[in-house]
Amino acid sequence: MKEDFTDEDGIRASELEAEFAEMNVWNAESDAATMLNGLGIPTEDHYTLMADMPSALKVKVLLAQALFGNPDILLLDEPTNHLDLDAISWLEEFLINFENTVIVVSHDRYFLNKVCTNIADIDYGKIQLYAGNYDFWYESSQLLVKQMKEANKKKEGRENQGAAGLHLPFLRQCFQVQTGDFQKACPGKDSARRHPSVQP
């Protein structure tokens, strides 16, 4: 403690102590050890320098660093990459019990099924939200695609019917014009049709 410790310093120290208690700082070391062990980092490596650790353990240390401290929001990009099955299982349980917001980008559908409660589908600059896990999203998106295809087929059918309706009068008119021209060019044949007994 500094020699000229004032009342204001005492008040500030008590405020900081309260903040530390709220952040659970006093248990930070044991919490970190529990997290590292859960991810598969042996206790004897907890104080090893990062430069001296193998790559597989470095990935786990960086993941633990992101998870540590009960953050308000977790943004995880492919968190299961380079993790063994035991570490993935531990991470799944951690995220399931995590009370704050987690945003995960992953191609691991089994992992997404375990930890996700909502899916955001981003396609062609648009975002569509689905309540549920990966399987629910997949079934819902496939149903939506099917409905859109059926709607497009119905629309094309109506357009084709409309086009046929427009072409019929035009074809009739063309036929009538052609018939009239034929009758003018061959009056004898026309007379033969009007008077069957007369031979051309």
JOZIBEL-V435288 format. One line per field, one symbol per residue. psi: psi as a letter, one per 40 degrees, with the letter a starting at -180 (. if undefined). Layout:
psi=???
//
This chain:
psi=hidfhiddddddddddddddddefddedddddddddddefhideedehiddeiidddddddddddddiegidhhhhhfeeheiiddddddddddddeheahhhhhiegddddddeieihhhhhfeihhhhhaaddddddddddddddddddddddddddddddddddddddddddddddddddddgddddddddgdehh.
//
